[in-house]
Amino acid sequence: MNKKSALRAAAVIEIGSNNVRMRVSQWAKGTVATLDRLEYPVSLGHDVFSSGDISFDSLRELSSVLSKFTAALRSYNIEKPKVISCTALREAKNRALVVDQLKVRNGLEVTVLEDSQEKAYIYKEVMERLDGAKLHQGNTMIAYVGSGSIGVAVYDGQKIIYTQNISMGALKLH
């Protein structure tokens, strides 16, 4: 096995309230290098926050987008991307049906993140960017306004010392 084949790529697909995003990355020279990013608008949040369910039309659109994303992954020899979903799918009354249909139609196992897990990923990304940019000096307040929720955290330069989340985001207000 040569060095090039040892560097396998991995993909994460995020099913959000407004968009479906995919990021293909690879570990290279001690850092994670992004090889590709795709994003497509699918407004699951509009369905869920107004009716409580993801409509069959939105499910068909989501399945179609995921088919295109997984087709793009073949060029990277990625068969099993990590698929996560956040607020819209978490709050959908028909969440079990949607997750089951995505497994049947697309062969994808979807992990629906709890609110605390979702915020932990968001804050971790923000902290990494703050560390990389060396923008913080002491305590830093981080505010996150999402489609389905608002979060606030206080970062002391080493760790999150306080968080508060409110289930009210941009789409829920609209």
C-alpha positions as CSV (number, residue, x, y, z in Angstrom):
1,M,0.0,0.0,0.0
2,N,1.5,3.3,-1.0
3,K,1.2,6.6,1.0
4,K,-1.5,8.0,-1.4
5,S,-3.8,5.1,-0.9
6,A,-3.3,5.2,2.8
7,L,-4.8,8.7,2.9
8,R,-8.5,7.9,2.8
9,A,-11.1,10.5,2.5
10,A,-14.2,10.7,4.7
11,A,-17.5,12.6,4.3
12,V,-20.1,14.2,6.5
13,I,-23.5,15.1,5.3
14,E,-25.6,17.5,7.5
15,I,-29.3,17.6,6.9
16,G,-30.2,21.1,8.2
17,S,-33.4,23.1,8.5
18,N,-32.6,25.1,5.3
19,N,-29.9,23.2,3.5
20,V,-28.2,19.9,3.0
21,R,-24.5,20.2,3.2
22,M,-21.7,17.7,2.5
23,R,-18.0,18.1,3.3
24,V,-15.4,15.7,2.0
25,S,-12.1,15.8,4.0
26,Q,-8.8,14.0,4.3
27,W,-6.2,13.9,7.1
28,A,-3.0,15.4,5.6
29,K,0.2,16.6,7.2
30,G,-1.3,16.8,10.7
31,T,-4.5,18.7,9.7
32,V,-7.8,18.0,8.2
33,A,-7.9,19.2,4.5
34,T,-11.2,19.9,2.9
35,L,-11.4,18.3,-0.5
36,D,-14.9,19.2,-1.5
37,R,-18.0,20.9,-0.3
38,L,-21.5,20.7,-1.6
39,E,-24.6,22.5,-0.4
40,Y,-28.2,22.4,-1.7
41,P,-31.3,24.2,-0.3
42,V,-34.0,22.0,1.1
43,S,-36.5,23.8,3.4
44,L,-37.3,21.1,5.9
45,G,-37.6,23.6,8.6
46,H,-40.4,25.5,6.9
47,D,-42.4,22.2,6.9
48,V,-41.7,21.2,10.5
49,F,-42.0,24.6,12.1
50,S,-45.4,25.3,10.4
51,S,-47.1,21.9,10.3
52,G,-45.0,19.7,12.5
53,D,-44.2,17.2,9.8
54,I,-41.8,16.9,6.8
55,S,-44.0,16.8,3.7
56,F,-43.7,13.9,1.2
57,D,-42.6,16.5,-1.4
58,S,-39.8,17.6,0.8
59,L,-38.8,14.0,1.6
60,R,-38.6,13.2,-2.1
61,E,-36.5,16.3,-2.7
62,L,-34.2,15.4,0.2
63,S,-33.8,11.9,-1.1
64,S,-33.0,13.2,-4.5
65,V,-30.3,15.6,-3.2
66,L,-28.8,12.8,-1.1
67,S,-28.6,10.5,-4.2
68,K,-26.7,13.2,-6.0
69,F,-24.3,13.7,-3.0
70,T,-23.7,10.0,-2.7
71,A,-23.0,9.7,-6.4
72,A,-20.4,12.5,-6.0
73,L,-18.8,10.5,-3.2
74,R,-18.0,7.6,-5.6
75,S,-15.2,9.6,-7.1
76,Y,-13.6,9.6,-3.6
77,N,-14.3,5.9,-3.0
78,I,-16.5,6.8,-0.1
79,E,-19.4,4.4,0.4
80,K,-20.6,5.2,3.9
81,P,-20.7,9.0,4.7
82,K,-21.6,10.0,8.3
83,V,-25.1,11.6,8.0
84,I,-26.3,13.8,10.8
85,S,-29.5,15.9,11.2
86,C,-30.4,18.7,13.5
87,T,-33.4,20.7,14.6
88,A,-35.9,20.2,11.8
89,L,-35.7,16.4,11.7
90,R,-35.3,16.2,15.5
91,E,-38.6,18.1,15.9
92,A,-40.5,16.5,13.1
93,K,-43.5,14.4,14.3
94,N,-42.8,12.0,11.4
95,R,-39.0,11.7,12.1
96,A,-39.0,7.9,12.3
97,L,-40.7,7.7,8.9
98,V,-38.2,10.1,7.3
99,V,-35.2,8.3,8.8
100,D,-36.6,5.0,7.6
101,Q,-37.3,6.2,4.1
102,L,-33.8,7.7,3.8
103,K,-32.4,4.3,4.8
104,V,-34.6,2.5,2.3
105,R,-34.2,4.9,-0.6
106,N,-30.6,6.1,-0.2
107,G,-29.0,3.4,2.0
108,L,-28.0,6.0,4.5
109,E,-28.1,5.7,8.3
110,V,-29.1,9.1,9.7
111,T,-28.0,10.2,13.2
112,V,-30.4,12.7,14.6
113,L,-28.4,14.9,17.0
114,E,-29.8,16.0,20.3
115,D,-29.8,19.8,20.8
116,S,-26.9,19.7,23.2
117,Q,-24.8,17.6,20.7
118,E,-25.6,20.0,17.9
119,K,-24.5,23.0,19.9
120,A,-21.4,21.2,21.1
121,Y,-20.3,20.7,17.5
122,I,-21.1,24.4,16.7
123,Y,-19.2,25.7,19.6
124,K,-16.2,23.4,19.0
125,E,-16.0,24.7,15.4
126,V,-16.2,28.3,16.7
127,M,-13.5,27.7,19.3
128,E,-11.2,26.1,16.8
129,R,-11.6,29.1,14.5
130,L,-11.0,31.5,17.5
131,D,-7.9,29.6,18.4
132,G,-6.6,29.6,14.8
133,A,-7.3,33.3,14.4
134,K,-6.0,34.1,17.9
135,L,-8.9,36.5,18.3
136,H,-9.9,35.8,21.9
137,Q,-8.2,37.3,25.0
138,G,-9.8,35.8,28.1
139,N,-13.6,35.3,28.2
140,T,-15.4,35.2,24.9
141,M,-19.2,35.1,24.4
142,I,-20.4,33.0,21.5
143,A,-23.9,33.5,20.1
144,Y,-25.4,31.2,17.6
145,V,-28.7,32.0,15.7
146,G,-29.9,29.0,13.8
147,S,-33.0,28.2,11.9
148,G,-34.6,26.4,14.9
149,S,-32.8,27.7,17.9
150,I,-30.6,30.3,19.5
151,G,-27.6,29.5,21.6
152,V,-25.2,31.5,23.8
153,A,-22.0,30.2,25.4
154,V,-19.1,31.7,27.3
155,Y,-15.6,30.4,26.5
156,D,-12.9,31.1,29.0
157,G,-10.0,30.6,26.5
158,Q,-9.8,26.9,27.3
159,K,-13.3,25.5,27.6
160,I,-17.0,26.4,27.5
161,I,-18.0,27.5,31.0
162,Y,-21.7,28.4,30.4
163,T,-24.3,27.6,27.8
164,Q,-28.0,28.5,27.3
165,N,-30.2,27.4,24.4
166,I,-33.6,28.6,23.4
167,S,-35.9,26.7,21.0
168,M,-36.6,29.8,18.9
169,G,-34.6,30.4,15.7
170,A,-34.9,32.4,12.5
171,L,-37.4,30.1,10.8
172,K,-39.5,29.7,13.9
173,L,-39.9,33.5,14.2
174,H,-40.9,33.9,10.5
